[in-house]
């Protein structure tokens, strides 16, 4: 905070600092969500590829 600033300036600065913290938190949450989506997608794709491999090759051998 600034020395000798009026209450309006102090309040605006506090709101600005709080908004910056909230924006950072939302950015972190979005980043985590994107990682979760990528992980889930990779797991599902790998399961599909395993199923496809099993169906095409293993069932013909047996």
N, C-alpha and C positions, 0 to 999 in steps of 0.2 A: 504494500500500500504506500501511497505517497504521503509525505508529511505536509500538513497544512492544506490538504485537499478538502473540499466540501463533501458533505454526506452523499450527495448525488454522484460525485466522481468516485467515491469509495465504493458505493453500492454497484455502480456500473462495472468497476474493475473486478469486484468480487463475482458478479454474475458472469463476466467474461472468463475469469479463471475457472469457475465452475463449469461453464459451457465447454471449455477446452478439455477438462477432465472427462466430462460425459462423452464428448466426441471421441476421445481416445479409447474409452471403455467400449463404446459402440464399434469402433474400428477393430478392437481386439476380438469382440464377440463375432463380428462378421468374418474375421480371419479364421477363428476356430470353427465356425460353421462351414466355411469352404473346405477346411481340412477334413471335417467329418464327411462331407459330401464326397470328396475325392476318395477317402478310405472305403466308404460303403460302396461306391461305384466300382472300385478296384476289386473288392471282395466279390461282388455280384458277377462281374465280368470273368473273374478267375473260376468261379463255380460253374458258370455257363461253359467256359472252355473245357473244364474238366469233364463235365457231362457230355459235351460234344465229342471229346476224345474217347471217352468210355463207350459211348453209343456207336461211334464209327469203327473203332478198332477192337476193343475188348469183347464186345458182343459177337463179332464175326469170328474171333479166335475160338470162343467157347462153343 
